[in-house]
Amino acid sequence: RMDERVIRARINSIQQSIVVRRWPLGPWEARTADYVVPGQYRYDGEWEPVSPDTTWLPGKTLFLRAEVDIPPGFPVSDLFFEFDVINLEGLLRVDGRSHAGIDAHHTWIPVPAAGSLSLEAEFNCLGTPPNHPELRRDRSRLRETTLSQVDPEIRTAYYDLQFVWEASQHAPDERRRLRLHAALEDALVAVDLTASPDRYRVEL
């Protein structure tokens, strides 16, 4: 029987191969504000460039903007905006239209169209809940943003395997857990993680 640590390592390896290539997004500009009432803000200043070291105070509303040119020749369905955020949650707008929410659990955003796009985001810089001071949060950061091309077949296989793994951990009885575990082990043994990309894709 395959050790659970080996199963996790193999699934993680497949996850790492989902992205075929990445392009940096940006440069970004930012400004902060205090929320007043719906639709009204008290801005702290003008737009300023964002660097990897830029941080923002908890409780602020953060506005970001950037222009992006989607590289030609790639299926839009395989392209995603990828956000690496710390203590930020909010809404991404594309060409002025609300497109998707972003938080620590929702960091992959489908690209809606090819060509040149205007990205605007409005984030809440998460602060310390007043009734839970022990949950103090550090400053908010935008660590990295990329345009990522994924392999749809590998991505689908990863989510299938991940679903079976999670189901095996929460099965209501030992018999079902062992059967799910065995099926997952058989699937992972059939995949040569050192194979070429084309062969690897066929095995998945």
C-alpha positions as CSV (number, residue, x, y, z in Angstrom):
1,R,0.0,0.0,0.0
2,M,1.3,3.4,-1.0
3,D,2.2,5.7,1.9
4,E,-0.1,8.7,2.2
5,R,2.9,11.0,2.0
6,V,3.9,9.6,-1.3
7,I,0.3,10.0,-2.6
8,R,0.4,13.7,-1.5
9,A,3.8,14.2,-3.1
10,R,2.6,12.7,-6.4
11,I,-0.6,14.8,-6.5
12,N,1.4,17.9,-5.7
13,S,3.8,17.0,-8.6
14,I,0.9,16.8,-11.0
15,Q,-0.4,20.2,-9.7
16,Q,2.9,21.8,-10.3
17,S,2.8,20.7,-14.0
18,I,-0.6,22.3,-14.6
19,V,0.9,25.7,-15.7
20,V,2.7,25.5,-19.1
21,R,4.1,29.1,-19.0
22,R,3.7,32.4,-17.1
23,W,4.0,36.0,-18.1
24,P,4.2,38.8,-15.5
25,L,1.2,41.1,-15.1
26,G,1.7,44.8,-14.6
27,P,3.2,47.2,-13.8
28,W,0.4,48.0,-11.3
29,E,-0.5,51.3,-9.8
30,A,-2.3,51.7,-6.5
31,R,-4.0,54.2,-4.2
32,T,-5.7,53.7,-0.9
33,A,-8.8,55.2,0.7
34,D,-11.1,55.2,3.7
35,Y,-14.6,53.9,3.1
36,V,-17.2,56.5,3.9
37,V,-20.6,55.2,2.6
38,P,-21.5,53.0,-0.4
39,G,-19.8,54.4,-3.5
40,Q,-17.9,57.1,-1.5
41,Y,-14.3,57.1,-0.4
42,R,-11.8,59.5,1.2
43,Y,-8.7,59.0,-0.9
44,D,-5.2,59.2,0.7
45,G,-3.4,60.4,-2.4
46,E,-2.7,59.9,-6.0
47,W,-1.9,56.7,-7.9
48,E,1.6,55.3,-7.2
49,P,3.6,52.4,-8.6
50,V,3.5,49.1,-6.8
51,S,6.7,47.3,-6.0
52,P,7.1,43.8,-4.4
53,D,7.8,45.4,-1.1
54,T,4.7,47.6,-1.1
55,T,2.4,47.0,1.9
56,W,-0.9,48.5,3.0
57,L,-2.5,49.1,6.4
58,P,-5.4,46.9,7.6
59,G,-8.7,48.5,7.3
60,K,-7.9,50.5,4.2
61,T,-9.6,50.1,0.8
62,L,-7.1,49.5,-1.9
63,F,-7.5,50.3,-5.6
64,L,-5.2,48.8,-8.2
65,R,-5.0,49.2,-11.9
66,A,-2.9,47.8,-14.8
67,E,-3.0,47.3,-18.6
68,V,-2.4,43.9,-20.0
69,D,-1.9,42.6,-23.6
70,I,-2.9,39.0,-24.0
71,P,-0.3,37.2,-26.1
72,P,-1.8,36.1,-29.5
73,G,-1.9,32.5,-30.6
74,F,-3.1,31.0,-27.3
75,P,-6.6,29.7,-26.5
76,V,-8.2,32.2,-24.1
77,S,-9.9,29.2,-22.4
78,D,-6.4,28.1,-21.2
79,L,-5.4,31.5,-19.8
80,F,-5.9,32.7,-16.3
81,F,-4.9,35.7,-14.2
82,E,-3.1,34.4,-11.1
83,F,-3.0,36.5,-7.9
84,D,-0.7,35.9,-5.0
85,V,-2.3,38.0,-2.2
86,I,-1.8,38.4,1.5
87,N,-4.7,39.8,3.6
88,L,-6.6,41.1,0.6
89,E,-10.1,40.3,-0.7
90,G,-12.1,42.1,-3.3
91,L,-13.4,42.4,-6.8
92,L,-11.6,42.4,-10.2
93,R,-13.0,44.4,-13.0
94,V,-12.0,44.0,-16.6
95,D,-12.6,46.9,-19.0
96,G,-14.9,48.4,-16.4
97,R,-17.1,45.4,-15.9
98,S,-17.2,43.3,-12.7
99,H,-15.5,40.0,-13.5
100,A,-14.5,37.9,-10.4
101,G,-13.9,38.0,-6.7
102,I,-10.4,37.4,-5.4
103,D,-9.3,36.2,-1.9
104,A,-6.9,33.7,-0.4
105,H,-9.0,30.8,-1.7
106,H,-9.9,32.2,-5.1
107,T,-6.7,33.3,-6.8
108,W,-7.2,31.9,-10.4
109,I,-9.3,34.2,-12.6
110,P,-10.3,33.1,-16.1
111,V,-9.2,35.5,-18.8
112,P,-12.4,36.8,-20.5
113,A,-11.1,37.9,-23.9
114,A,-8.1,38.3,-26.1
115,G,-6.4,41.6,-27.0
116,S,-5.7,44.6,-24.7
117,L,-7.5,44.6,-21.4
118,S,-7.8,47.2,-18.6
119,L,-7.7,45.6,-15.1
120,E,-9.0,47.3,-12.0
121,A,-9.3,45.8,-8.6
122,E,-10.9,47.0,-5.4
123,F,-9.6,45.3,-2.3
124,N,-10.4,45.4,1.4
125,C,-7.2,45.3,3.4
126,L,-8.2,42.8,6.1
127,G,-7.8,44.1,9.6
128,T,-8.0,42.7,13.1
129,P,-11.6,41.8,14.1
130,P,-12.4,44.1,17.1
131,N,-13.8,41.2,19.1
132,H,-10.9,38.9,18.3
133,P,-7.6,40.8,19.0
134,E,-5.8,37.5,19.0
135,L,-6.4,37.3,15.2
136,R,-4.1,40.2,14.5
137,R,-3.3,40.5,10.8
138,D,-0.1,41.9,9.3
139,R,-0.1,44.4,6.5
140,S,-1.7,43.5,3.2
141,R,0.5,42.7,0.2
142,L,0.2,41.9,-3.5
143,R,3.2,39.5,-3.8
144,E,2.9,38.5,-7.4
145,T,0.5,38.6,-10.4
146,T,0.9,36.6,-13.5
147,L,-0.9,35.6,-16.7
148,S,-0.8,31.8,-16.7
149,Q,-1.4,29.3,-19.5
150,V,-2.6,25.9,-18.2
151,D,-2.8,22.5,-19.7
152,P,-6.5,21.7,-19.5
153,E,-6.1,17.9,-19.5
154,I,-3.5,18.0,-16.7
155,R,-5.7,20.5,-14.8
156,T,-8.7,18.2,-15.1
157,A,-6.8,15.1,-14.0
158,Y,-5.4,17.0,-11.0
159,Y,-8.8,18.0,-9.8
160,D,-10.2,14.4,-10.3
161,L,-7.3,13.0,-8.3
162,Q,-7.5,15.6,-5.6
163,F,-11.3,15.0,-5.2
164,V,-10.7,11.3,-4.7
165,W,-8.0,12.0,-2.2
166,E,-10.2,14.3,-0.2
167,A,-13.1,11.9,-0.4
168,S,-11.0,9.1,0.9
169,Q,-10.1,11.2,3.9
170,H,-13.8,11.9,4.7
171,A,-15.4,8.5,3.8
172,P,-18.0,7.5,6.4
173,D,-16.6,4.0,6.8
174,E,-13.3,2.2,6.6
175,R,-14.3,0.0,3.6
176,R,-15.1,3.0,1.4
177,R,-12.0,4.8,2.5
178,L,-9.8,1.8,1.6
179,R,-11.5,1.3,-1.8
180,L,-11.0,5.0,-2.7
181,H,-7.4,4.9,-1.5
182,A,-6.7,1.8,-3.6
183,A,-8.3,3.3,-6.7
184,L,-6.2,6.5,-6.3
185,E,-3.0,4.5,-5.8
186,D,-3.7,2.5,-9.0
187,A,-4.2,5.7,-10.9
188,L,-1.0,7.3,-9.6
189,V,1.1,4.2,-10.2
190,A,0.0,4.3,-13.8
191,V,1.5,7.7,-14.3
192,D,5.3,8.2,-15.0
193,L,6.0,11.6,-13.5
194,T,9.3,11.7,-15.3
195,A,7.9,11.1,-18.8
196,S,7.9,13.7,-21.5
197,P,5.0,16.2,-21.5
198,D,3.1,14.4,-24.4
199,R,3.5,11.0,-22.8
200,Y,2.6,12.3,-19.4
201,R,-0.6,13.8,-20.7
202,V,-1.6,10.5,-22.4
203,E,-1.1,8.6,-19.1
204,L,-3.2,11.0,-17.2
